[in-house]
Amino acid sequence: MEITRTRPSLYGEIAHGLGFWTDRSAVHEAAARGRALQLQQLIEGGAAVNIVAVDSITPLHEACIQGQTQCVRLLLDAGAQVDARNIDGSTPLCDACAAGSLECVKLLLEYGATVNPPLFTFSPLHEACMGGNSDCVQLMINRGAFMEAHDCHYGTPLHVACARQHYDCAKVLLNAGANVRAAKLHETALHHAAKMKNIDLIELLVEFGGDVYARDNLNKKPIHYTSPGSPSHLRLDFYENNPLSLQQISRVVVKRTLGIRAHEVVSQLGLPNRIISFLSYTPPPVILI
């Protein structure tokens, strides 16, 4: 079902007199191309930093999607709206996360960007997972991003990471306590990994308690999206026909119960480091000789 999107930035700009429509302004151009000196001159000359293009994109959106940190700072210092919305309702933080620009993300957060803005589609965390930048994913989680938020296309950020085959992002989410069994129309992240024939993701998700027997709205299990005899099919077939070991069951229960606190809690039990690492899914530190 198609969702009709409104134009919140357009109405907000007109209603408050903060900007106006244009095809594309010199401020947009300078921000997108990283021309900081030109942008500064335009601002000093009285150019509107909240001017809105026909697609509801502000200069701040342009600077963020291109990862132009210096221009982002200039615009924010000049009063650019940090949570301005484009035609899809996305904020500059969404664009910075999509671009994988960690410095822009940090700057926007410093200026009060909303970590969990109400959106029709992707949240900033979804965008970070779509872009495959695990550092951005970790930063957003650290700042309180909702890991179980659903967008209207994939589902949770974990669904997005698996659908786009971003292993590192999926691992960051799972280590932070993301629900490996979350479903959209009964479709889990493991279904996405199976569709992509990505055996590394399949193994990761099962290690974190992914359900190989889960059926989607077509009544299909993950294995049904693999080709018979393929590595991904053989691995899922093995998981279906071999029960989890007691060790693995213990690890899944610990992680499911404690979530992001697993490593902290387990490390206080006086157990050997290898057992701590196993139970909390955290690899032991590398010792350089």
Backbone as numpy.savetxt, mean C-alpha at the origin, in Angstrom:
# Nx Ny Nz CAx CAy CAz Cx Cy Cz
-19.90 -3.78 -10.60 -20.75 -2.59 -10.60 -19.87 -1.34 -10.60
-20.10 -0.46 -11.54 -19.27 0.72 -11.64 -19.69 1.77 -10.61
-18.70 2.39 -10.02 -18.96 3.40 -9.00 -18.82 4.78 -9.62
-19.80 5.63 -9.42 -19.73 7.00 -9.92 -18.93 7.84 -8.94
-17.90 8.51 -9.45 -17.02 9.29 -8.58 -17.39 10.77 -8.64
-17.32 11.42 -7.51 -17.56 12.86 -7.45 -16.24 13.58 -7.63
-16.27 14.88 -7.63 -15.06 15.68 -7.78 -14.91 16.58 -6.56
-14.49 16.01 -5.44 -14.45 16.77 -4.19 -13.52 17.96 -4.25
-12.39 17.83 -4.98 -11.45 18.95 -5.00 -12.04 20.13 -5.78
-12.78 19.85 -6.85 -13.41 20.92 -7.64 -14.38 21.72 -6.78
-15.29 21.01 -6.14 -16.30 21.71 -5.35 -15.68 22.43 -4.17
-14.67 21.81 -3.58 -14.03 22.44 -2.44 -13.32 23.71 -2.84
-12.64 23.69 -4.00 -11.90 24.87 -4.45 -12.86 26.03 -4.76
-13.92 25.72 -5.51 -14.84 26.79 -5.90 -15.57 27.35 -4.68
-15.98 26.45 -3.81 -16.76 26.87 -2.64 -15.96 27.76 -1.72
-14.66 27.49 -1.62 -13.85 28.24 -0.68 -12.97 29.31 -1.36
-13.08 29.40 -2.68 -12.33 30.44 -3.38 -10.83 30.21 -3.34
-10.42 28.95 -3.21 -8.98 28.67 -3.08 -8.32 28.38 -4.42
-9.08 28.23 -5.46 -8.47 27.92 -6.75 -9.50 28.04 -7.85
-9.09 27.63 -9.09 -10.03 27.71 -10.19 -9.57 26.74 -11.26
-10.45 26.49 -12.22 -10.16 25.53 -13.28 -9.16 26.09 -14.28
-8.32 25.22 -14.81 -7.40 25.56 -15.89 -7.06 24.28 -16.63
-6.66 24.40 -17.89 -6.23 23.21 -18.62 -4.95 22.66 -17.98
-3.99 23.51 -17.83 -2.75 23.15 -17.15 -1.95 24.44 -16.99
-1.60 24.76 -15.76 -0.94 26.03 -15.49 0.58 25.89 -15.49
1.24 27.03 -15.47 2.70 27.04 -15.38 3.16 26.45 -14.05
2.33 26.60 -13.03 2.66 26.04 -11.72 2.63 24.50 -11.78
1.63 23.96 -12.46 1.57 22.51 -12.66 2.84 22.02 -13.39
3.18 22.72 -14.44 4.32 22.31 -15.27 5.62 22.34 -14.49
5.85 23.42 -13.77 7.08 23.55 -12.99 7.15 22.49 -11.89
6.01 22.23 -11.25 5.98 21.23 -10.18 6.26 19.83 -10.70
5.67 19.50 -11.85 5.83 18.16 -12.41 7.25 17.93 -12.90
7.88 18.95 -13.42 9.23 18.81 -14.00 10.34 19.07 -12.99
9.97 19.41 -11.77 10.99 19.63 -10.75 11.76 20.92 -10.92
11.14 21.90 -11.54 11.81 23.18 -11.76 11.57 24.07 -10.54
12.35 23.82 -9.51 12.13 24.47 -8.21 12.30 25.98 -8.28
13.32 26.46 -8.98 13.57 27.90 -9.07 12.40 28.59 -9.78
11.97 28.02 -10.89 10.84 28.59 -11.62 9.59 28.58 -10.75
9.37 27.48 -10.03 8.20 27.38 -9.17 8.24 28.43 -8.07
9.40 28.63 -7.49 9.55 29.64 -6.44 9.25 31.03 -6.99
9.73 31.32 -8.19 9.47 32.62 -8.81 7.99 32.81 -9.08
7.32 31.76 -9.52 5.88 31.84 -9.77 5.11 32.11 -8.48
5.52 31.44 -7.43 4.86 31.62 -6.13 5.08 33.03 -5.62
6.32 33.51 -5.72 6.63 34.87 -5.27 5.91 35.91 -6.10
5.58 35.53 -7.36 4.86 36.45 -8.24 3.35 36.41 -8.03
2.90 35.60 -7.07 1.49 35.57 -6.75 0.68 34.46 -7.39
1.36 33.50 -8.04 0.63 32.39 -8.67 -0.09 31.55 -7.61
-1.27 31.08 -7.98 -2.08 30.27 -7.04 -1.54 28.85 -6.97
-1.20 28.40 -5.77 -0.64 27.05 -5.62 -1.74 25.99 -5.57
-2.99 26.41 -5.37 -4.09 25.44 -5.32 -4.93 25.46 -6.59
-4.35 25.95 -7.68 -5.05 25.98 -8.95 -5.34 24.55 -9.40
-6.54 24.32 -9.95 -6.99 22.96 -10.25 -7.11 22.76 -11.75
-6.49 21.72 -12.26 -6.58 21.38 -13.68 -7.90 20.68 -13.95
-8.21 20.46 -15.22 -9.51 19.89 -15.60 -9.72 18.50 -15.03
-8.66 17.80 -14.67 -8.80 16.48 -14.07 -8.75 16.56 -12.55
-8.91 17.77 -12.03 -8.91 18.03 -10.59 -7.56 17.81 -9.94
-6.52 17.80 -10.73 -5.17 17.62 -10.18 -4.57 18.98 -9.84
-4.04 19.08 -8.65 -3.36 20.30 -8.21 -1.86 20.17 -8.51
-1.13 21.30 -8.46 0.32 21.21 -8.62 0.97 20.27 -7.61
0.40 20.18 -6.41 0.96 19.29 -5.40 0.81 17.83 -5.83
-0.32 17.48 -6.42 -0.47 16.13 -6.99 0.64 15.87 -8.01
0.85 16.83 -8.90 1.85 16.68 -9.96 3.24 16.45 -9.39
3.61 17.26 -8.41 4.94 17.14 -7.81 5.11 15.78 -7.12
4.05 15.31 -6.48 4.13 14.04 -5.74 4.23 12.84 -6.66
3.45 12.83 -7.73 3.47 11.68 -8.62 4.81 11.57 -9.34
5.53 12.69 -9.44 6.85 12.68 -10.07 7.98 12.61 -9.04
7.63 12.58 -7.77 8.65 12.48 -6.73 9.53 13.71 -6.62
8.99 14.89 -6.88 9.76 16.14 -6.85 9.70 16.74 -5.44
10.57 16.25 -4.56 10.51 16.61 -3.14 10.67 18.10 -2.91
11.61 18.73 -3.59 11.85 20.15 -3.37 10.63 20.99 -3.75
9.98 20.61 -4.85 8.78 21.32 -5.28 7.62 21.07 -4.31
7.55 19.85 -3.79 6.51 19.54 -2.80 6.66 20.46 -1.60
7.88 20.64 -1.13 8.12 21.50 0.03 7.74 22.95 -0.28
8.12 23.43 -1.44 7.80 24.81 -1.82 6.29 25.03 -1.84
5.58 24.08 -2.41 4.12 24.21 -2.51 3.47 24.17 -1.13
3.92 23.25 -0.30 3.34 23.14 1.05 3.65 24.39 1.87
4.86 24.90 1.75 5.21 26.13 2.46 4.37 27.31 2.01
3.93 27.25 0.74 3.14 28.35 0.17 1.64 28.17 0.42
1.27 27.12 1.14 -0.14 26.95 1.48 -0.92 25.96 0.64
-0.22 25.09 -0.08 -0.93 24.08 -0.87 -1.71 23.16 0.06
-2.90 22.77 -0.38 -3.74 21.89 0.43 -3.16 20.48 0.43
-2.75 20.02 1.60 -2.05 18.74 1.70 -2.97 17.56 1.40
-4.27 17.73 1.62 -5.22 16.64 1.38 -6.16 16.94 0.21
-5.69 17.72 -0.76 -6.51 18.02 -1.94 -6.87 16.71 -2.66
-8.04 16.71 -3.30 -8.50 15.50 -4.00 -8.49 15.70 -5.51
-8.07 14.67 -6.25 -8.20 14.73 -7.70 -9.55 14.14 -8.13
-9.74 13.90 -9.40 -11.05 13.47 -9.89 -11.46 12.12 -9.32
-10.48 11.29 -8.95 -10.77 9.99 -8.35 -10.87 10.05 -6.84
-10.66 11.24 -6.29 -10.70 11.38 -4.84 -9.36 11.13 -4.18
-8.31 10.86 -4.97 -7.00 10.56 -4.40 -6.30 11.82 -3.92
-5.53 11.68 -2.86 -4.77 12.80 -2.30 -3.33 12.77 -2.79
-2.59 13.86 -2.57 -1.16 13.84 -2.92 -0.39 12.70 -2.23
-0.80 12.32 -1.03 -0.14 11.21 -0.35 -0.33 9.91 -1.13
-1.50 9.72 -1.72 -1.73 8.56 -2.57 -0.74 8.55 -3.73
-0.56 9.73 -4.34 0.34 9.82 -5.49 1.80 9.60 -5.10
2.20 10.14 -3.96 3.58 9.96 -3.51 3.85 8.49 -3.20
2.87 7.81 -2.60 3.02 6.38 -2.32 3.05 5.57 -3.61
2.22 5.95 -4.57 2.20 5.25 -5.86 3.54 5.41 -6.57
4.13 6.57 -6.44 5.43 6.82 -7.08 6.58 6.18 -6.32
6.31 5.76 -5.09 7.37 5.16 -4.27 8.38 6.18 -3.79
7.94 7.45 -3.68 8.83 8.52 -3.25 8.78 8.65 -1.73
9.70 7.99 -1.07 9.70 7.96 0.39 9.86 9.36 0.98
10.71 10.18 0.37 10.94 11.53 0.89 9.70 12.40 0.77
8.98 12.26 -0.34 7.73 13.02 -0.50 6.69 12.56 0.51
6.63 11.25 0.74 5.69 10.71 1.71 5.99 11.28 3.09
7.26 11.26 3.49 7.66 11.79 4.80 7.29 13.27 4.92
7.51 14.02 3.85 7.24 15.46 3.87 5.74 15.73 4.02
4.94 15.01 3.28 3.49 15.19 3.36 2.98 14.85 4.76
3.50 13.78 5.34 3.10 13.41 6.69 3.52 14.48 7.70
4.69 15.05 7.46 5.18 16.13 8.33 4.23 17.32 8.31
3.60 17.55 7.16 2.68 18.68 7.00 1.23 18.28 7.30
1.04 17.12 7.91 -0.28 16.75 8.38 -1.17 16.00 7.42
-0.61 15.36 6.40 -1.42 14.59 5.46 -2.18 13.49 6.19
-3.41 13.26 5.79 -4.24 12.24 6.42 -3.79 10.86 5.96
-3.45 10.00 6.91 -2.94 8.66 6.58 -4.04 7.77 6.02
-5.25 7.92 6.55 -6.37 7.08 6.12 -7.54 7.94 5.62
-7.35 8.64 4.50 -8.45 9.48 4.00 -9.58 8.61 3.48
-10.83 9.07 3.63 -11.96 8.30 3.07 -11.91 8.39 1.55
-11.78 7.23 0.90 -11.59 7.21 -0.55 -12.56 6.24 -1.22
-12.77 6.43 -2.51 -13.57 5.52 -3.29 -12.75 4.32 -3.75
-11.46 4.56 -3.97 -10.62 3.49 -4.52 -9.46 3.19 -3.56
-8.23 3.35 -4.04 -7.06 2.98 -3.26 -6.76 3.97 -2.14
-6.35 3.44 -1.00 -5.81 4.27 0.08 -4.33 4.49 -0.22
-3.67 5.41 0.49 -2.23 5.55 0.31 -1.47 4.23 0.49
-1.89 3.41 1.45 -1.22 2.12 1.65 -1.44 1.20 0.47
-2.65 1.18 -0.08 -2.89 0.41 -1.30 -1.95 0.86 -2.42
-1.82 2.17 -2.56 -0.97 2.71 -3.63 0.49 2.31 -3.43
0.96 2.33 -2.18 2.34 1.92 -1.90 2.55 0.46 -2.28
1.55 -0.37 -2.02 1.64 -1.79 -2.39 1.58 -1.96 -3.90
0.75 -1.17 -4.55 0.66 -1.22 -6.01 1.99 -0.85 -6.65
2.65 0.16 -6.07 3.93 0.62 -6.61 5.10 -0.27 -6.22
4.91 -1.14 -5.23 5.96 -2.08 -4.87 7.07 -1.51 -4.03
6.80 -0.41 -3.32 7.84 0.18 -2.48 7.61 -0.25 -1.04
8.40 -1.23 -0.59 8.20 -1.79 0.75 8.56 -0.80 1.85
9.48 0.13 1.57 9.82 1.15 2.57 8.63 2.08 2.81
7.94 2.44 1.73 6.73 3.27 1.87 5.64 2.50 2.61
5.53 1.22 2.30 4.54 0.38 2.98 4.82 0.37 4.48
6.07 0.16 4.85 6.43 0.11 6.26 6.18 1.44 6.95
6.54 2.53 6.28 6.33 3.86 6.85 4.85 4.13 7.09
4.01 3.79 6.12 2.58 4.03 6.26 1.99 3.18 7.40
2.45 1.97 7.51 1.99 1.12 8.62 2.41 1.71 9.95
3.66 2.18 10.01 4.16 2.79 11.24 3.34 4.01 11.64
2.77 4.70 10.65 1.98 5.89 10.92 0.49 5.59 11.09
0.14 4.31 11.16 -1.23 3.94 11.47 -2.14 3.64 10.29
-1.58 3.33 9.14 -2.42 3.00 7.98 -3.23 1.74 8.25
-4.47 1.75 7.80 -5.36 0.60 8.00 -4.96 -0.53 7.06
-4.54 -1.66 7.61 -4.12 -2.79 6.77 -5.30 -3.61 6.28
-6.47 -3.41 6.87 -7.63 -4.19 6.45 -8.62 -3.36 5.64
-8.22 -2.17 5.22 -9.09 -1.34 4.38 -9.29 -2.02 3.03
-10.53 -1.98 2.51 -10.85 -2.58 1.22 -11.05 -1.49 0.17
-10.44 -1.69 -1.00 -10.74 -0.81 -2.12 -11.80 -1.50 -2.97
-12.26 -0.84 -4.01 -13.37 -1.39 -4.79 -12.92 -2.34 -5.89
-11.59 -2.55 -6.01 -11.08 -3.41 -7.08 -10.51 -4.73 -6.54
-9.46 -4.64 -5.73 -8.76 -5.84 -5.28 -9.24 -6.34 -3.91
-9.27 -5.44 -2.94 -9.55 -5.83 -1.57 -8.61 -5.10 -0.64
-7.88 -5.84 0.18 -6.95 -5.23 1.13 -5.62 -4.91 0.46
-4.77 -4.12 1.13 -3.42 -3.90 0.59 -2.66 -5.20 0.32
-2.89 -6.23 1.15 -2.23 -7.52 0.92 -2.70 -8.14 -0.39
-3.98 -8.01 -0.70 -4.48 -8.49 -1.99 -3.73 -7.79 -3.13
-3.57 -6.47 -2.99 -2.89 -5.69 -4.04 -1.44 -6.15 -4.20
-0.74 -6.30 -3.08 0.67 -6.71 -3.13 0.82 -8.05 -3.83
-0.09 -8.97 -3.56 0.00 -10.30 -4.17 -0.43 -10.28 -5.64
-1.46 -9.51 -5.95 -1.91 -9.41 -7.34 -0.84 -8.79 -8.23
-0.03 -7.89 -7.63 1.04 -7.24 -8.39 2.39 -7.92 -8.20
2.40 -9.01 -7.44 3.59 -9.83 -7.21 4.73 -9.07 -6.52
4.37 -8.25 -5.55 5.38 -7.53 -4.78 5.62 -8.27 -3.47
6.54 -9.23 -3.53 6.81 -10.11 -2.41 7.21 -9.33 -1.15
8.14 -8.38 -1.30 8.64 -7.64 -0.14 7.51 -6.87 0.55
6.60 -6.30 -0.23 5.47 -5.57 0.36 4.55 -6.52 1.11
4.30 -7.68 0.51 3.46 -8.67 1.18 4.08 -9.11 2.50
5.38 -9.29 2.49 6.07 -9.73 3.71 6.00 -8.67 4.80
6.17 -7.40 4.43 6.07 -6.31 5.40 4.68 -6.29 6.01
3.66 -6.41 5.18 2.28 -6.41 5.67 2.02 -7.57 6.62
2.47 -8.74 6.24 2.23 -9.93 7.07 2.98 -9.84 8.38
4.21 -9.36 8.34 4.97 -9.20 9.58 4.34 -8.15 10.49
3.60 -7.22 9.89 2.95 -6.17 10.69 1.59 -6.62 11.22
1.16 -7.83 10.85 -0.09 -8.34 11.38 -1.27 -8.30 10.44
-1.03 -8.09 9.14 -2.14 -8.09 8.18 -2.83 -9.46 8.20
-4.13 -9.44 8.03 -4.93 -10.67 8.04 -4.74 -11.45 6.75
-4.02 -12.56 6.82 -3.70 -13.34 5.62 -4.95 -13.99 5.03
-6.00 -14.13 5.82 -7.22 -14.79 5.35 -8.32 -13.80 4.98
-8.02 -12.52 4.98 -9.01 -11.53 4.57 -9.48 -11.84 3.15
-10.77 -11.61 2.89 -11.32 -11.96 1.59 -12.18 -10.85 1.02
-12.17 -10.72 -0.30 -13.08 -9.85 -1.02 -13.83 -10.74 -2.00
-15.14 -10.81 -1.86 -15.96 -11.76 -2.62 -15.39 -13.17 -2.45
-14.97 -13.46 -1.23 -14.41 -14.76 -0.84 -13.04 -15.02 -1.45
-12.49 -14.06 -2.16 -11.18 -14.23 -2.78 -10.09 -13.75 -1.82
-9.13 -14.62 -1.53 -8.05 -14.29 -0.62 -6.79 -13.90 -1.37
-5.80 -13.41 -0.61 -4.51 -13.08 -1.22 -3.88 -14.32 -1.85
-4.14 -15.48 -1.27 -3.59 -16.73 -1.82 -4.18 -17.03 -3.19
-5.44 -16.67 -3.41 -6.01 -16.82 -4.75 -5.24 -15.97 -5.76
-4.92 -14.74 -5.36 -4.17 -13.85 -6.26 -2.79 -14.43 -6.56
-2.11 -14.92 -5.53 -0.78 -15.50 -5.72 -0.84 -16.71 -6.64
-1.89 -17.52 -6.49 -2.05 -18.69 -7.34 -2.32 -18.29 -8.79
-3.15 -17.26 -8.97 -3.43 -16.78 -10.33 -2.17 -16.31 -11.03
-1.25 -15.73 -10.24 -0.01 -15.22 -10.82 1.06 -16.31 -10.90
0.72 -17.53 -10.45 1.66 -18.67 -10.47 2.94 -18.35 -9.73
2.84 -17.52 -8.68 4.02 -17.06 -7.95 4.24 -17.97 -6.74
5.17 -18.91 -6.90 5.38 -19.91 -5.85 5.96 -19.31 -4.58
6.77 -18.25 -4.71 7.35 -17.61 -3.52 6.25 -16.98 -2.66
5.31 -16.31 -3.32 4.20 -15.71 -2.58 3.29 -16.78 -1.98
3.07 -17.85 -2.73 2.25 -18.95 -2.22 2.85 -19.50 -0.94
4.15 -19.74 -0.96 4.83 -20.27 0.23 4.76 -19.29 1.39
4.97 -18.01 1.10 4.93 -16.98 2.14 3.56 -16.93 2.81
2.52 -16.92 2.00 1.16 -16.81 2.52 0.78 -18.04 3.36
1.17 -19.21 2.90 0.87 -20.43 3.66 1.66 -20.42 4.97
2.90 -19.93 4.93 3.70 -19.82 6.15 3.02 -18.95 7.19
2.28 -17.95 6.73 1.58 -17.04 7.63 0.15 -17.49 7.91
-0.20 -18.69 7.47 -1.52 -19.22 7.79 -2.55 -19.09 6.71
-2.13 -18.83 5.47 -3.09 -18.76 4.37 -3.84 -20.07 4.20
-5.13 -19.97 3.84 -6.00 -21.14 3.76 -6.02 -21.69 2.34
-5.40 -22.85 2.13 -5.35 -23.44 0.78 -6.71 -24.00 0.37
-7.63 -24.14 1.32 -8.95 -24.70 1.02 -10.00 -23.63 0.79
-9.64 -22.35 0.95 -10.61 -21.27 0.80 -11.17 -21.24 -0.62
-12.47 -21.03 -0.74 -13.11 -20.98 -2.05 -13.65 -19.58 -2.31
-13.44 -19.11 -3.53 -13.91 -17.77 -3.88 -15.37 -17.83 -4.34
-15.87 -16.74 -4.90 -17.28 -16.69 -5.29 -17.59 -17.59 -6.49
-16.56 -18.12 -7.13 -16.74 -19.10 -8.21 -16.57 -20.52 -7.70
-16.46 -20.63 -6.37 -16.28 -21.92 -5.69 -14.93 -22.57 -6.05
-13.94 -21.73 -6.35 -12.62 -22.25 -6.70 -11.63 -22.05 -5.57
-10.82 -23.06 -5.34 -9.71 -22.96 -4.40 -8.51 -22.38 -5.15
-7.49 -21.89 -4.43 -6.31 -21.36 -5.10 -5.72 -22.32 -6.13
-5.68 -23.61 -5.82 -5.08 -24.59 -6.73 -5.78 -24.64 -8.08
-7.06 -24.28 -8.10 -7.82 -24.31 -9.35 -7.36 -23.24 -10.34
-6.56 -22.29 -9.88 -6.05 -21.25 -10.77 -4.63 -21.56 -11.25
-4.16 -22.76 -11.00 -2.83 -23.17 -11.46 -2.98 -24.28 -12.49
-1.92 -24.49 -13.26 -1.93 -25.55 -14.28 -1.44 -26.86 -13.69
-2.16 -27.94 -13.92 -1.73 -29.23 -13.39 -0.28 -29.55 -13.76
0.50 -29.95 -12.77 1.89 -30.30 -13.00 2.86 -29.14 -12.89
2.34 -27.90 -12.81 3.21 -26.73 -12.68 3.74 -26.64 -11.25
4.87 -25.92 -11.05 5.42 -25.79 -9.69 4.42 -25.26 -8.68
3.61 -24.27 -9.07 2.64 -23.71 -8.14 1.54 -24.72 -7.82
1.13 -25.49 -8.82 0.11 -26.52 -8.59 0.63 -27.60 -7.67
1.86 -28.05 -7.91 2.44 -29.11 -7.10 2.60 -28.66 -5.64
2.97 -27.38 -5.46 3.17 -26.89 -4.10 1.83 -26.81 -3.35
0.81 -26.28 -4.02 -0.51 -26.20 -3.38 -1.09 -27.59 -3.14
-0.84 -28.50 -4.06 -1.30 -29.88 -3.87 -0.62 -30.51 -2.65
0.65 -30.21 -2.47 1.38 -30.71 -1.31 0.77 -30.16 -0.02
0.50 -28.85 -0.01 -0.08 -28.23 1.18 -1.47 -28.80 1.48
-2.25 -29.10 0.43 -3.59 -29.63 0.64 -3.56 -31.06 1.20
-2.55 -31.81 0.84 -2.51 -33.23 1.20 -1.56 -33.57 2.34
-0.92 -32.55 2.87 -0.02 -32.77 4.01 -0.37 -31.78 5.11
-0.83 -32.27 6.25 -1.21 -31.36 7.34 0.00 -30.57 7.82
-0.29 -29.40 8.36 0.77 -28.57 8.91 1.43 -29.27 10.08
2.73 -29.05 10.22 3.44 -29.61 11.36 3.02 -28.88 12.63
3.27 -29.52 13.76 2.95 -28.89 15.04 3.72 -27.59 15.19
4.96 -27.57 14.68 5.76 -26.34 14.75 5.09 -25.22 13.98
4.63 -25.53 12.77 4.02 -24.51 11.94 2.69 -24.04 12.53
1.91 -24.97 13.07 0.65 -24.59 13.71 0.92 -23.65 14.88
1.95 -23.94 15.65 2.31 -23.08 16.79 2.67 -21.69 16.30
3.44 -21.64 15.23 3.85 -20.34 14.71 2.67 -19.53 14.20
1.77 -20.19 13.48 0.59 -19.50 12.96 -0.27 -18.96 14.10
-0.46 -19.76 15.14 -1.28 -19.34 16.28 -0.63 -18.16 17.00
0.69 -18.21 17.18 1.40 -17.11 17.84 1.23 -15.83 17.04
1.44 -15.90 15.72 1.35 -14.71 14.88 -0.08 -14.18 14.82
-1.03 -15.10 14.72 -2.44 -14.69 14.62 -2.91 -14.03 15.92
-2.40 -14.53 17.03 -2.81 -14.02 18.34 -2.15 -12.70 18.68
-0.84 -12.60 18.39 -0.07 -11.43 18.82 0.13 -10.40 17.72
-0.01 -10.81 16.45 0.15 -9.87 15.35 1.50 -9.19 15.35
1.48 -7.88 15.25 2.71 -7.11 15.16 3.54 -7.18 16.44
2.93 -7.59 17.54 3.64 -7.67 18.82 4.36 -9.01 19.00
4.25 -9.90 18.03 4.77 -11.26 18.19 6.25 -11.27 18.57
7.06 -10.56 17.81 8.50 -10.59 18.08 8.82 -10.02 19.46
8.15 -8.92 19.80 8.40 -8.28 21.10 8.06 -9.21 22.26
6.89 -9.86 22.16 6.45 -10.73 23.25 7.29 -11.99 23.33
7.52 -12.64 22.18 8.26 -13.90 22.17 9.69 -13.70 22.64
10.26 -12.54 22.32 11.66 -12.29 22.70 11.83 -12.16 24.21
10.73 -12.00 24.94 10.81 -11.86 26.40 10.63 -13.19 27.13
10.52 -14.29 26.37 10.26 -15.59 26.97 11.53 -16.36 27.30
12.70 -15.80 27.01 13.94 -16.49 27.32 14.23 -17.67 26.42
13.68 -17.67 25.21 13.89 -18.77 24.26 15.14 -18.52 23.43
15.73 -19.57 22.86 16.87 -19.40 21.95 16.48 -18.52 20.76
17.45 -17.78 20.23 17.18 -16.84 19.14 16.55 -17.51 17.93
16.96 -18.74 17.62 16.42 -19.41 16.44 14.93 -19.71 16.61
14.53 -20.04 17.83 13.11 -20.30 18.08 12.32 -19.00 18.04
12.92 -17.94 18.58 12.27 -16.63 18.52 12.04 -16.21 17.08
13.06 -16.36 16.26 12.96 -15.99 14.85 11.89 -16.83 14.15
11.85 -18.12 14.48 10.87 -19.00 13.86 9.44 -18.61 14.23
9.21 -18.39 15.51 7.86 -18.09 15.99 7.35 -16.75 15.50
8.23 -15.78 15.35 7.81 -14.42 14.98 8.04 -14.11 13.52
8.46 -15.07 12.74 8.73 -14.88 11.31 9.81 -13.84 11.06
10.64 -13.57 12.04 11.66 -12.54 11.90 13.03 -13.20 11.74
13.72 -12.96 10.62 15.02 -13.59 10.43 16.02 -13.07 11.44
16.99 -13.91 11.88 18.00 -13.46 12.81 18.89 -12.40 12.19
19.47 -11.49 12.99 20.32 -10.45 12.43 21.54 -11.05 11.75
21.96 -10.41 10.66 23.15 -10.87 9.94 24.39 -10.32 10.64
25.30 -11.23 10.97 26.54 -10.83 11.64 27.66 -10.74 10.61
28.16 -9.56 10.41 29.25 -9.35 9.45 30.59 -9.65 10.10
31.37 -10.49 9.44 32.69 -10.86 9.97 33.78 -10.12 9.20
